Amino acid sequence: MKPVTPRLHGFLDYGSCALMLAAPHLLKLSPTARKVSYALAGSYLLVSALTDYPLAIRREIPFPVHGKTELSTIPALLLTASLQEGSRERAYFLALASTVAGAYALTDWEANPDS
């Protein structure tokens, strides 16, 4: 059994959005890396707000579809990391990809969305 419920996944999602907004400034990432991180935060926030789980604003996206959407961002994050000129920026996007992969692997995508 996977330990991350839809409710807990929602907290992780919103926390990740906050991280993607704050970290680029705190880590002094390049302007390009900051813009990419802010765009990712916005897209994650939108998907999170519309996912069928307890922390959503409007429950439109089925929770398993949310998972597939999240999973599809991993190649984009890896590509973004490979295109970065600075090692700090590269490490940041690799860490994001790892975080998404970990959250995906630990989440019970078939759980009742209200759990």
Rosetta blueprint (number, residue, H / E / L):
1 M L
2 K L
3 P L
4 V E
5 T L
6 P H
7 R H
8 L H
9 H H
10 G H
11 F H
12 L H
13 D H
14 Y H
15 G H
16 S H
17 C H
18 A H
19 L H
20 M H
21 L H
22 A H
23 A H
24 P H
25 H H
26 L H
27 L L
28 K L
29 L L
30 S L
31 P H
32 T H
33 A H
34 R H
35 K H
36 V H
37 S H
38 Y H
39 A H
40 L H
41 A H
42 G H
43 S H
44 Y H
45 L H
46 L H
47 V H
48 S H
49 A H
50 L L
51 T E
52 D L
53 Y L
54 P L
55 L L
56 A L
57 I L
58 R L
59 R L
60 E L
61 I E
62 P L
63 F H
64 P H
65 V H
66 H H
67 G H
68 K H
69 T H
70 E H
71 L H
72 S H
73 T H
74 I H
75 P H
76 A H
77 L H
78 L H
79 L H
80 T H
81 A H
82 S H
83 L H
84 Q L
85 E L
86 G L
87 S H
88 R H
89 E H
90 R H
91 A H
92 Y H
93 F H
94 L H
95 A H
96 L H
97 A H
98 S H
99 T H
100 V H
101 A H
102 G H
103 A H
104 Y H
105 A H
106 L H
107 T E
108 D L
109 W L
110 E L
111 A L
112 N L
113 P L
114 D L
115 S L
